């Protein structure tokens, strides 16, 4: 995107001299106050809006010279109100763009089953109608539908804005996993700074139609460009991002309790007893994280020969070893998650972060005091200390 400008007939300038180069496989988040131009900029990418001047090129080709219909079919699009066709089944909704592109019935059917699996929803849901699904389930379908035609670029326009916090976090985890696993290029518009910092590889902060700062989440947190960015980020996030805050790899515990998908319920019970834990992380032969099983799962299964893969919880939040501690604070302390698996760039399990390790080290880092001194020194520190004390210990190690 080079020197983009969008000016309306009434003279209002929505976007002014916008420049950005996006590499394949990046996750870009646009964020800013209302009217900053973030949504307008994104909608110019698929020509839902045409720019007044400037150029947008995809793989070197100027989109203004492309057929806008073909362009839009080549770019996935997820919106806040989902946009599922109520009179069509979920399968028919997923197949809309592939059908327009002339895919065979067999290929469309195969892709629909693949997409419902990516959405982590049961296969029989393909024959249901949108009205039979919850809002969160519908939004999952909206996300994978945008991937159904195997487009390289996916646009997401505040897709989680209308969802409750629990459903929202679940969808964020799904989007992050899909983007990392499939290597697609995501352009994401949000008004939620935590969402932008958690999901994106680079964040574009906008104000009054102009770019204010474009950088990685870590650099934006540590080096805000000006007071506008500082105010947008907020004091608590900036405190958590100071250099004395460690990375996940520095506080994780090695050798978390794990089990293979082809092992049995009896193996799980023995493993939990031996390791004195109530949760096991499920990994394949390459040690890639697949999900988890816990005591609740085990208590509802009667046959001790049942394989682990038949009752694995596949929706598991995880962090990478080089992530900042700040990426895990809210989920462990505020959301009540007891521990978080740690993986490498190939999603191989390398450790686990427990509540105790996080509270002790993050508290000391925020306070900047000796390890022996654990008296809260600020409202933020007090909240962390109180939450940890109230909610108790770990389910692993």
C-alpha positions in Angstrom: 0.0 0.0 0.0 1.6 3.3 -1.2 0.4 6.8 -0.5 -3.2 5.8 0.0 -5.7 8.6 0.4 -9.4 8.3 0.8 -11.4 11.6 0.5 -15.2 11.7 0.4 -17.2 14.1 -1.8 -18.0 16.3 1.3 -14.3 16.9 1.7 -13.7 14.6 4.7 -10.3 12.9 4.5 -10.6 9.4 6.1 -7.1 8.1 5.2 -4.2 10.3 4.4 -0.8 9.1 2.9 -1.0 5.6 4.2 2.0 3.4 3.5 2.5 -0.3 4.4 4.2 -3.3 3.0 2.9 -6.6 4.3 4.9 -9.8 3.9 3.2 -13.2 3.2 2.1 -14.9 6.5 2.1 -11.7 8.6 -0.7 -11.0 11.1 -1.3 -7.2 10.9 -3.7 -5.4 13.3 -5.1 -2.0 12.6 -6.1 -0.1 15.8 -7.1 3.4 16.7 -9.8 5.6 18.1 -13.2 5.8 16.3 -12.8 7.6 13.0 -9.1 6.9 12.8 -9.4 5.3 9.3 -8.5 1.8 10.2 -11.7 0.1 8.7 -11.6 2.4 5.7 -8.0 1.3 5.0 -8.8 -2.4 5.3 -11.8 -2.1 3.0 -9.7 -0.5 0.3 -7.7 -3.8 0.1 -10.6 -5.7 -1.4 -12.2 -2.7 -3.1 -15.2 -2.5 -0.9 -14.0 1.1 -1.1 -11.9 2.6 -3.8 -9.0 4.9 -2.8 -9.0 8.5 -4.0 -5.3 8.2 -4.8 -2.3 5.9 -4.2 -1.8 2.3 -5.1 -2.4 -1.1 -3.6 -0.5 -4.0 -5.1 -0.9 -7.7 -4.3 2.1 -9.8 -5.5 3.1 -6.7 -7.6 -0.3 -6.5 -9.4 -2.3 -3.2 -9.0 -5.7 -4.1 -7.7 -7.3 -1.1 -9.4 -6.7 -3.0 -12.7 -8.3 -6.2 -11.4 -11.9 -7.3 -11.7 -13.3 -6.3 -8.3 -15.6 -9.4 -8.1 -12.7 -11.7 -8.8 -10.5 -9.8 -6.4 -13.1 -10.2 -3.6 -13.4 -13.9 -4.2 -9.7 -14.3 -3.8 -9.6 -12.6 -0.4 -11.3 -14.0 2.7 -13.5 -11.6 4.7 -14.8 -12.0 8.3 -17.2 -9.3 9.7 -18.7 -8.7 13.1 -22.2 -9.7 12.3 -20.9 -12.9 10.7 -23.0 -12.7 7.6 -24.1 -16.4 7.4 -27.0 -17.1 5.0 -29.9 -18.1 7.4 -31.7 -20.2 4.7 -28.5 -22.2 3.9 -27.0 -25.1 5.9 -23.6 -24.6 7.5 -22.1 -26.7 4.7 -23.8 -24.6 2.0 -22.5 -21.4 3.7 -19.0 -22.7 3.8 -19.1 -23.7 0.2 -20.4 -20.3 -1.2 -17.1 -19.0 -2.5 -15.7 -22.4 -3.7 -18.9 -22.9 -5.6 -18.6 -19.5 -7.2 -15.1 -20.4 -8.2 -16.3 -23.5 -10.0 -15.0 -26.2 -7.6 -16.5 -29.7 -8.1 -19.1 -30.9 -5.7 -16.7 -33.6 -4.3 -14.0 -31.1 -3.7 -16.4 -28.6 -2.0 -17.7 -31.4 0.2 -14.2 -32.4 1.2 -13.3 -28.8 2.0 -16.5 -28.3 4.1 -15.6 -31.3 6.3 -12.0 -30.0 6.6 -13.3 -26.5 7.6 -15.7 -27.8 10.3 -12.8 -29.7 11.8 -10.6 -26.6 11.8 -13.5 -24.8 13.6 -13.3 -27.5 16.2 -17.0 -28.2 15.8 -18.7 -31.6 15.3 -19.1 -32.9 11.7 -22.8 -33.3 11.9 -23.2 -29.5 12.4 -22.6 -29.1 8.7 -26.3 -30.1 8.1 -27.7 -27.6 10.6 -28.8 -24.0 9.9 -27.2 -20.9 11.4 -30.2 -20.3 13.7 -29.5 -23.6 15.4 -26.0 -22.5 16.5 -24.8 -20.2 19.3 -23.3 -16.9 18.5 -19.8 -18.2 19.2 -20.3 -21.2 17.0 -21.6 -19.1 14.1 -18.6 -16.8 14.4 -16.3 -19.9 14.2 -18.1 -20.8 11.0 -17.6 -17.3 9.7 -13.9 -17.5 10.4 -13.3 -20.8 8.6 -15.7 -19.9 5.8 -13.2 -17.1 4.9 -10.6 -19.8 4.6 -12.7 -22.3 2.6 -11.5 -21.2 -0.9 -7.8 -21.3 0.3 -7.3 -17.6 -0.1 -3.9 -16.2 0.8 -5.2 -13.0 2.4 -7.9 -12.8 5.1 -9.5 -9.6 6.2 -11.2 -9.5 9.7 -13.3 -6.5 10.6 -13.8 -6.4 14.3 -15.1 -10.0 14.2 -15.3 -10.5 18.0 -16.8 -7.1 19.0 -20.3 -8.5 19.9 -19.2 -11.6 21.8 -19.0 -12.2 25.5 -15.5 -12.3 27.1 -15.2 -16.1 27.3 -16.4 -16.7 23.7 -14.3 -13.9 22.5 -11.1 -15.4 24.1 -11.9 -18.8 22.6 -12.3 -17.2 19.1 -9.1 -15.3 19.5 -7.3 -18.5 20.3 -8.8 -20.2 17.2 -7.9 -17.3 14.9 -4.3 -17.2 16.2 -3.9 -21.0 15.8 -5.3 -21.0 12.3 -3.1 -18.1 11.2 0.0 -19.7 12.6 -0.8 -23.2 11.3 -2.0 -22.2 7.8 0.5 -19.4 7.2 -2.1 -17.1 5.8 -1.8 -13.3 5.7 -4.3 -11.8 8.2 -5.3 -8.1 8.2 -7.3 -7.5 11.4 -9.2 -4.4 12.5 -9.9 -4.0 16.3 -10.6 -1.4 18.9 -9.2 -3.7 21.6 -5.5 -3.1 22.4 -5.1 -6.4 24.3 -6.5 -8.2 21.3 -4.1 -6.4 18.9 -1.0 -7.0 21.1 -1.9 -10.6 21.6 -2.8 -11.6 18.0 -0.6 -9.5 15.7 2.9 -9.8 14.5 2.8 -6.1 13.7 0.4 -3.4 15.0 -0.6 -0.3 12.9 -1.8 2.4 15.3 -3.8 5.1 13.5 -5.2 8.5 14.3 -7.2 10.9 12.1 -6.4 8.9 9.0 -2.7 8.8 9.5 -0.3 6.1 10.8 1.1 7.0 14.2 3.3 3.9 14.8 3.8 0.6 13.0 5.9 -2.0 14.9 5.9 -5.3 16.7 3.7 -5.5 19.8 6.9 -5.8 22.0 8.5 -2.6 20.5 5.3 -0.6 20.7 5.0 -1.6 24.4 8.6 -0.7 25.2 9.0 2.3 22.9 5.6 4.1 22.3 6.1 6.7 19.6 4.3 9.6 21.4 1.8 10.5 24.1 -1.2 9.4 21.9 0.3 5.8 21.7 1.1 5.9 25.4 -2.5 6.8 26.3 -3.9 4.2 23.9 -1.7 1.4 25.4 -2.5 2.3 29.0 -0.3 2.4 32.1 -0.8 -1.2 33.2 0.3 -2.7 29.9 3.4 -0.4 29.8 4.4 -1.4 33.3 4.1 -5.1 32.4 6.3 -4.5 29.3 9.3 -3.0 31.1 12.7 -4.7 30.3 12.9 -6.4 33.7 9.8 -8.5 32.8 11.1 -11.9 31.7 10.1 -14.1 28.8 8.1 -17.3 29.3 11.1 -19.6 28.7 12.8 -18.1 31.8 10.1 -19.1 34.2 8.6 -22.3 32.6 8.9 -25.7 34.2 10.5 -28.3 32.1 9.1 -31.8 31.5 5.4 -31.2 32.0 3.2 -34.3 32.5 2.1 -35.5 29.1 0.5 -38.5 27.4 0.2 -39.8 23.8 -3.2 -40.0 21.9 -3.0 -43.8 21.5 -2.4 -44.4 25.2 -5.4 -45.4 27.4 -7.5 -44.1 30.3 -5.6 -46.5 32.6 -2.3 -45.0 31.4 -3.7 -41.5 32.2 -4.8 -42.5 35.7 -1.3 -44.0 36.4 0.5 -41.0 35.0 -1.6 -38.5 37.1 -0.9 -40.6 40.2 2.8 -40.8 39.6 3.2 -37.1 38.7 0.6 -35.9 41.3 -1.3 -33.8 38.8 -4.9 -33.5 37.7 -4.2 -32.5 34.1 -2.1 -34.2 31.3 -1.1 -32.5 28.1 -1.7 -34.6 25.0 1.2 -34.7 22.5 1.9 -36.8 19.4 5.0 -38.8 18.5 6.8 -35.5 17.5 5.9 -34.0 20.9 3.5 -31.5 19.1 0.8 -30.3 21.5 -2.6 -31.8 20.6 -4.7 -30.8 23.6 -5.3 -31.9 27.2 -7.2 -34.3 29.5 -8.1 -33.7 33.1 -9.9 -35.5 36.0 -13.3 -34.3 34.8 -12.7 -36.1 31.5 -11.4 -39.3 33.3 -14.3 -39.4 35.8 -16.9 -39.7 33.0 -15.2 -42.6 31.1 -15.9 -46.1 32.5 -13.8 -48.2 30.2 -10.1 -48.0 31.2 -9.0 -49.2 27.7 -10.5 -46.1 26.1 -7.8 -44.3 24.0 -6.9 -40.8 25.1 -7.6 -39.4 21.6 -11.3 -40.2 22.0 -11.8 -37.7 24.8 -9.0 -35.1 24.3 -9.9 -31.5 24.8 -8.4 -29.9 21.6 -9.1 -26.3 22.5 -6.1 -25.5 24.6 -4.5 -22.0 25.1 -0.7 -22.1 24.8 2.1 -19.6 24.5 5.5 -19.7 22.7 8.7 -19.9 24.7 9.9 -16.5 23.6 6.6 -14.7 24.5 6.6 -11.9 27.0 5.2 -12.7 30.4 2.6 -10.0 29.9 0.9 -12.2 27.3 0.0 -14.8 30.0 -0.8 -12.5 32.9 -4.5 -11.9 32.1 -5.2 -15.5 31.2 -3.6 -17.1 34.3 -4.5 -14.5 36.9 -7.7 -12.8 35.6 -9.3 -15.6 33.7 -8.5 -18.2 36.3 -6.5 -20.5 34.1 -4.3 -22.7 36.3 -1.4 -23.2 33.9 -0.4 -22.6 30.3 1.6 -25.0 28.1 4.7 -23.6 26.4 5.6 -24.6 22.9 8.4 -23.8 20.4 7.9 -22.4 16.9 6.8 -25.9 15.6 4.2 -26.2 18.4 6.3 -28.8 20.2 5.7 -28.9 23.9 8.8 -27.6 25.8 7.4 -26.6 29.2 4.6 -25.2 31.3 4.0 -21.9 33.1 2.2 -22.4 36.5 0.3 -19.8 38.6 2.9 -19.9 41.3 5.9 -19.3 39.1 4.1 -16.5 37.3 2.9 -14.7 40.4 6.3 -14.9 42.2 8.4 -13.6 39.3 6.0 -11.1 37.7 5.2 -9.6 41.1 8.8 -9.1 41.9 9.6 -7.7 38.5 6.7 -5.2 38.6 7.6 -4.2 42.1 11.4 -4.1 41.6 11.9 -5.3 45.1 14.0 -8.1 46.6 12.5 -11.6 46.4 11.9 -11.8 50.1 9.8 -8.7 50.2 6.2 -9.5 49.1 4.2 -6.5 50.3 2.1 -5.0 47.5 3.4 -1.5 46.5 0.8 -0.4 44.0 -2.9 -1.2 43.0 -1.6 -3.3 40.1 0.7 -5.4 42.3 -2.0 -5.7 45.0 -4.5 -7.0 42.4 -2.0 -9.7 41.2 -1.1 -10.7 44.7 -4.7 -10.9 45.9 -5.9 -12.8 42.8 -3.1 -15.4 43.2 -3.7 -15.8 47.0 -7.5 -16.2 46.5 -7.4 -18.6 43.6 -4.8 -21.0 44.9 -2.3 -23.4 43.4 -1.5 -25.3 40.2 -2.8 -28.3 38.5 0.6 -29.3 37.2 3.9 -29.7 39.2 
